[in-house]
Every structure is written in C-alpha cells, then in structure tokens.
Amino acid sequence: MTILVLTLLVLVAIVVLVYPFWAARYGSVLFDNPARDLEAGIRRARDRVYEEIRALQQEYFLGNMTEAEYRAQLQAARRRAAELIREQQQVNETAAAIEDRVDTELRELIPRDGEGKEEA
C-alpha cells in the first residue's frame, strides 16, 4: 500500500513539473485565436513596410536614386502602411464586436439568480 501511495505521489510530482513545459510548447496549438494571428501578420507586414521606408531613405541620402523616384516610392510605402493600419483597426473592431455578441448571447442563455425557477 505504501509503495502505491508513493508511486502516485511521484507521478503527480512529475506531472506538476512537466506540465508548464508541455503547455508552453503545445498549449497555444489547442487554443488558436485567428484574430490574434491575423493581427500579428498585419503587424509584421507593417513592420516590413517601415523597414522599406528606412531603406528608401538610406538609398536617397546615399544618392542612389533621384528625388522623384524617392518621393514616388515613399508615397506608395506610406499608402500601404496606412492600409495596413486600417486593416488592423478593422480586425480589432470585428473581434471586439464578436466578443460582445458572444457575451450578450451567453448572458441571455444563462439564467440569473432567481430567474427560471418555478415557485412552489
């Protein structure tokens, strides 16, 4: 009997020690959040556009492009950055609206204290 109890204690200790590592590696796979993934992708795309703007500035200051080329490419990059910011705002607004709707529907489905009980 003592061996069984000790074995169970050791198994519980191992599970407690291993769980954080397992959750860090596989936990996010279980609970995907498409809105968060989309927002992260948009943020990365916007960062790439900002990097492109910095590269354009360097090329222009080094004299590798004319002012007209620089202005045209800079304007296009700024437009793309603005589009990405609008997309990110739309994703955030849509996610917030969905979350509000789910919360509202859950509140309607779950009876409050005293509601839904028949009087005897």
Summary of the structure (lengths in Angstrom):
residues: 120
radius of gyration: 27.2
end to end distance: 51.1
largest distance: 88.4
contacts: 240
relative contact order: 0.07
helix: 83%
strand: 0%
